[in-house]
Amino acid sequence: MTDIEGGVEIRSGEAWSSVLDAAPFLQGHSDLFGCLFGVRNMARFRPLFADRGLPSDCSELLERQHDAVSTDSYGETWLTWDELMRVSWEEAAEDRDERVHEYLVREDGSEEFVTKWLDNPGHMRVVERLRSEDEFREGNRVYRRPILKRKAAIESSEFPVLMERMAALAQRWGPTNVRLVVWFFD
């Protein structure tokens, strides 16, 4: 499993200061990792802020936190609030999701999302069928490999809460003076 670390920084004058631990808002959301940073990009989004490296003027706190795990870290990158405000959450991924999305079909015909999986040995027939078909139905289950929109990467995540915090900071410090700095490790 891929973990993420990092924080939100503000710039006052020439120096950046870490003001918020971002990890609790980002942990466990691999679609978000792929959508924004190109890490674990199974949904096949065009990554927006991949591999920028750790900022050379990073706050001392985040630099120390990164240095503590730097031999195991990768995907260091960052984005400003100004850049995040310009993300088109309606933009579709470049291709179908690598994972199979499984839904339960209710008696009334509506569908309930169950799970998504990449490799399920008991369902190889599903994977094979989805190589040539957009959808495969079996009993009360339907399987798809959809093309997701960016907004799907933040649904059911805590990222909107982090965005609210960043927006509040940007009102005070300005949209180019608030940034999110992250890195990954396995």
Buried (B, 14 or more C-beta within 10 A) or exposed (E): EBBBBBBBBBBEEEEBBBBBBBBEBBBEBBBBBBBBBBBBBBBBBBBBBBEBEBBEEBBEBBBEBBEEEBEEBEBBBBBBBBBBEEBEEEBBBEEBBBBBBBBBBEEEEEBEEEEBBEEEEEBEEBBEBBEEEEEBEEEEBBBBBBBBBBEBBBBEBBBEEBBEBBBEBBEEBBBEBBBBBBBBBE
